[in-house]
Amino acid sequence: MGIGQDMMRGKKRQTGLAAGAMLTLFLLVGMLSLLLTENYGWKLDLTENRLYTLSEDTKEILSQLDQPVNIVVFNREAEYPLLPKNLLARYSGYSKMIQIRYCDPYREPKLVREYQELGYKVELNDLIIESAGGRKQLKLTDLYEFNASRTQVEKLAAEQEITSGIHLAANGEREKILFTDGHGEEPSASLMDLFSKNHYQTAYAELSVQGIDRETAALVICAPRRDFSLEEIGCVEEYLLAGGSVMVFWEPGTEGMERLTELLEDWGIRPTENLVEEPKLYVSGSPLNVAATYGQHEINQYFKNNRYYVVVPSCVALEQLYESQGTTNTGQVLRSSKDAAAGGQAQGSPFSLVLGSERAVTTETGNGVTGRILVCGSKRIYGDDMLSSEKLANGDFLIQAAGWCVGAEEMLHIPPKEMGSLLLPVVSSEVKGWAILLLGMIPLGTLAVGAGISLQRRYR
């Protein structure tokens, strides 16, 4: 009897020791995980839409930094919202050039005043991204996309905003893009926003009144309904021959545009009246929503390793009058498939949807410059629905096209990420509380309950 009791006690002791060892191991792993994530940035992105995973575009920009970029967050680290805080940690974890500082504006009013003297109205949760090239301020609301009534967050746009801010701070302000006005032009809000997020300065100008100033890197003509005057066309020609760039979006059914058409023809491009229809390569159930294919053009270098589709809705076919004439060279940027039809008739070769033209010019001072024109047969390519879709590359394409026009390298466009429906609106200070609860109190409580049951059974 005594031997049996000793054996039972021994088994209970072994069971208790095993349970204690498992609990100790569990707590040690939990504490080690907290230590690594808080101090060394060892974090796994387990969110449904990879909200904290940096894109390859961001990584490339960070890897090219050759000077420190400071990001000042105007809040206590423990109180800053969790989503942007975790994303910022990824930036500093990826590059030593990114330095993040959390500043309580109530405890450091001197720093707030310093930025106010520089012209920045600093508020709680603002970000200031700065380096030798410049400075960019972001509001917390800039990091999200909201529904139409702005009552609910739908997407996380923080990476595009932060990465663009870093690029701006390190490289300086980008060029100015001028939109023509006074001819019934229809630029979309999304197109303006797309350029602004890539730190172009955007402005409107009525050419007959304001002309084109020397700081304009590109002139954008968005589907005009009325023709330009001779004076305005002369202004555009003078701008092009000085090395300027023009982007033209054409609306189907446009009539009475003789002067603008003559300008484009001089550069080897003629818009037709024929809508392009695709028998197979189309989206949203309409053959007019053409899924374009890429031509051999510099603009499309970005898409070499990315299988993205650009949709060009309600597009007229463009006629390429020549490939090379004098110092002017034209090239096909986007085209239809060989099976497409236009104006009710099929064509043996693809129709041109977007054409580019460039001309080498020697100025009066003897400098060699290059003027560029890009013509798209559709205005809906920059529609709000086209640019807001993550499945389409319309935004990427237009940014790369703008980069070609102004002579810049590949540009940046990072689509916002869907937030999902299961995210908790917590701030950083709540994380440690949840960790203590999940890694400490719950296991200890479970152990206590188990010990109570064991003692109860033992002394029955």
N, C-alpha and C positions, 0 to 999 in steps of 0.2 A: 504493500500500500504506500509506504514511504517512498519507494523507488518511483512508483507511478506519479505521485505528486511532484517529485523532483523533476521528472521528465516534462510534466505539464508546465511547471514553473519555468523550466529551461526553454520550452517552445515559446511561452508567452514573452520571456525576456528577449529571445531572438526576434520574435515578431515586433516587439516594441522597438528594439534597436534598429531593425530594418526600416520601420516606419519613420523613426527619427532620422535615420541616415537619408532616406528619400526626401523628407521634408527639408533637411539641411541643404541637400544638393539642389532642390528646387529653388530655395531662397537664394543660394549662392549664384545660380544661373540667372535668376531674375535681377539680383543686384549687379552682376557683371554686365548684363544687357543694358541696364540703365546707365551704368558708368560709361560704357562704350558709346552709346547713342548720345548721351549728353555732352561728353568731352571729346570724342573722336569722330563723331559723325557717322558711325556705323549704323545705317538705317536701311531697312528693306521697304520698298514701295509696294505695299499690299493693297493699295486702293484699286477699285475696279477699273478706273480709267487712267491709271499711272499718273496721278496728279503731281507726284513729286519727282518724276523721272525727267531729267533734262534731255532735250532733243539734241540730235547731232549738230544742228545749226548753232545751238547755244554752246555746245562743247567746242566747236571749231572757233567761235569767237573768243571764248575764254582761253583757249590754248594759244591764241595769237596775241594776247595782252602782253605788252612789254613795259607797262607802268602800273602802279597800284591804282585800284579803283575803290573808293571808300563809299560805303552805303550807311547812311545815318538813319536809324529808325526812331521816330519820336514817340516812344513809349517804353515802359519797363519791359524787359524781355519776358517776364512771367505773365504779363498782361496782354502781350501782342497776340492777335488771332493766330490759331495754330496752323492753318493752311499756308499762309504766306511765310510764317516763321520757318516751317519745315522746308519750304522751297528755298528760302534764302540760305539755309544751312547747307543745301546741296551745292549752291554756288561757291560758298567759301570752302566747302570740302573738296571741290573739284579743282579750284585754282587758288594758289597762295596769294595771287594778286588781288583777290577780293577780300576786303576787310569790312566786317560788319560791326557797327557800334549801336547799341541800344541806349537811347538817351531819354530820361524822364523829363519832359519839358517843364514840369512844375519844380523840379529840383535843380534844373540847369537853365534858368531863364536867360543867362548871358549868351548861351549858344543860340537860343531862339532869336534874341535881339540881333546877333551877328548876321543871321540869314535874313532877317527883316530889313536890315540895312542894305542887303544886296538885292532887295526887291521881292523876296519870297515871303508869303503869308503862311507861316507854319502852324499846323494844327495837329491835334493828337492823331497818331497812327500814320502820319505822312512819312514818305521816304524821300531822302535827298541822295541822289547818286552823283558823285563828282570825281573828277580826275583832272589831269592837266589840260585835256581838250575841251572841257566844259562841264556843265552841271544840269541835271534833270530832276524835277520834283514830281512825285507821284502821290496821288491821294489813294486811300484804301479802296475807294469805289472804282478807281482806274483798274484795279486788279481783277475785277469781276465783270461779267456781262449779265444784264438783268432782262427780265421780260419787258413787254411794251409799257406796262404801267409802272415799272421799276419797283415792284413790290416783292419780287422774288429773284434770288440769284439762280441763274441757269448754267453759267459756264465760268471756268477759271481762266482768265486771260493774263494772269500774272507773269508767265514766262515771256510772252511777247513783249510786255511792257518793261520788265526788268532787264531783259537781254538787250532790247533796243536802247534803253537808258544807259546801259554799260557801254554799248557801242558808241553812242553819242558822246558820253563823257570822255571816252578814250580817244576819239577821233575828231571831235568837233562837230559843229552844226552842219547839217546837210544843205544842199542847194534849194533854191526857190523854184517852185512849179507854179506857173501862171495859167489860170483857166480863163478862156475868152468868154465874154459876156455881151449881151445885146442882140443875139441872133436866135433866141429861143433855145439855147443850149440846155441840156438836161443831165448834168453830172449827178450821180447818186450820192447819198450821204455816206454810204459804205466806201465808195471810191475815195472821197475826201478823207475819210477816217483812215483808210488804208495808207495813204500817202503820209498823213500826219503821224501815224504810229511808227513810220519809218523815218521820222524826223525831217521830212521835207517841209519847208515853209510853203503853205498854199495860200493863194490869193486870187481874186477875180479882177479882170481888167477889160474895159471897153477900149479896144485898140485905137479907135478914131479919136479918143479923148486922152487916154493915158499912154498909149504906145506900149513898147516892150522894153523894160529897163535892162541894163547891162548885167544885172545880177541874176536874171532869169536863166535857169539851167534847162528848162523844157516848157514848151507852150502846149496846152492841152485843149483840143477843140472837140467838145462832146455833143455830137449829133445836132448840129445847128439846123434850124428850120428856114432861116433866111440867109441869102448869100452875103458875102463880105463885099464891102465897097472896094473900089480901085485903090483908094488910099490905104485901107487896111491890108489888102493883099500885098501892096508894096512894102508895108511895114513888116509883114511876115517874111517876104522874100529877102529883104535887107537883113533881117535877123538870122535867117538860114545861111546866107552867104557870109555871115560873120562867125559861123561855126555853131549856130543854135540848133535846137532839136524840137520837132513838132510831133505830137501824137494826135491822130484824127480818128474819131469814131463816127461811122456813117450809119444813118438810119434808113432802113428800107422804105421806098416810096418817096424819098427826098427828091424834090424837083426845083428847078430854077436856081441851081448852084453852079452856074457856068464859070464864074471867076475862081471859085475854090477848086472846081474840077480841072480847070486849065493849069492851076498851080501844081496839082498832084500829077497831072499828065506830064508836065515838064520834068518831074522827078521819076517818071517811068511807071506810074500807077494810075489806073482808071477804074473807078467804081462802076459796076453795071446795075441794071434794074432787076436782075434775076436772083430770086431766093434759092438757096441751096437746100436740097432735100436728100437725106440719107436713108437708104432702104434698110440698113442694119445698125450702123453706128450712131444711134441716137438715144436719148434718155427721156424719162417722164412721159412716155407714150406718144411723143410727137416727132415725126421725121425732120421737123425744122429745128429741133434742139440737137444740133450737130455735135457729136463728140469728135473733136478735131484730132488730127495726127500731127506730129512735129516735123517740120522741115529742117534742113541742114543749116541752121543759123546760130549765131553766137548767143542769142537770147535763150536758146534751148539747152545750153550746156548744163544748166542746173538740173534738167530733167533726165540726163543721161542715165543716172543710176536710181531714178525714182519713177515708178509706174503710176503717174498721176494723169488724170484726164481733165482737159480744159473743154468746157461746153460753150459753144458759140451759138446762142439761140437767134432765130430770125436773121440770118446773115446773108447779105448779098455777095455774089461772087465778085472778086477783084481781078482785073485783067493786068497781067504783068507785061507791059509794052516792050520791054527789052531787059536783058540781063546786064549788059554793060554798054554804055555809050559815053564816050569822052571820059570824064573823071567821075561819072555817076554809075553806081552799081546797085542793082536791086536783088532782093532775095526773098524766097518764100519762107515765112515763119510758121504759119499754121495752114493746113490744107484739109480738104475732105478726102474720102476714100475714092478709089477709081470707079466705084459703083454709084456714086452720087449723081443727082440730076439737078439742073438749074434752068429755070424758065420753061419747064415742061419737057426739056430735051436732055438726054444723057450725053456725057462727054467721055472721050476715051482716056483722058488723064485727069488727075485730081483738080478740083477747083481751089483757087487760092482764097483763103479766109482772112489772113493777115499777111501783109507784105511790108518789107522794110526797104528803105533806100538811103544810100549815103553818097555824099559828093565831096571830093577833095577840092578845097578852095584856097587860093592864095589871096590874102587880104591886101589892102592898099599899103600897109606897112611891111609887106613881104613875109608875113607869118603864114605858115601852112596850117589850116584848120579843116575840120570835117563837119559838114552839116548833115543832119539825119532827119528822116521822116518815117514814121510808123503809121500805117493805115489799117484799121480793122473794119470789116463790113457789117459790124453789129454794135448797137449801143447796149444791148442787154447782156453783153459779156461782163459788164461791170454793175449789173443789177444787184440790189440788196440781197435777193434770194441766192444769186450765184456766189457772191462773196462771203455769205454767211454759212455756206455748206462746207463741212469738213471733208466731205467725200470728193469735192471738186478742187481743182488746182487753179481756178480762175484768179484768186488773189495772188498766189505764187507767180503765176505767169505775168500779171500786170506789173508786179513789183520788179521782176527781172527785166521786163520790157522798158520800164522807166529807168532802170539802171543802165541798160544799153544806150538809151537816149542821152543820158547825162554823162556817159562815159565812165560809169562806176563799175566796180566789181559786183559779183553776185550779191543780191540784196537779201534781206531777212523777212520772212513771213512765217510765223508760228501760229497755227490755228488754236483757238481756245479749246479747253477740254471740258467735256460734260462733267458736271459735278456729281451726278448720281443722286439717289433718293435716300441713302442710308447714312449720310455724313452727319455727325453731331456738331452743333455749333459751340465748340468749347474753345477756351483760350488756354495759353500755355500753362498758367498757374494751376489748372485743373489736372494736368497730366500726372504730376507727382501724386496728387490725391488718388487718382484712379490706380496708379502703380502700387501705392501702399495698400489700397483695398484689395486689388487682384493678386498681388504677390506676397502680401503679408497677412492682412486680417482674415481673408477667406481661408487660406491654407491653415493658419493657426486655429481659426474657429472650427474647421473640419477636424483637425487633430484633437482639439479639446472635446468635441462631441464624441469622437471615437474613443478617447480615453475614458470619458464618463460612462459610455456603454460598456466598455471592457471592465471597469471597476464594478459596475452594477452587476454584471454577470458573475464576476469573481466572488462577490460577497453575498450572493443570494443563498 
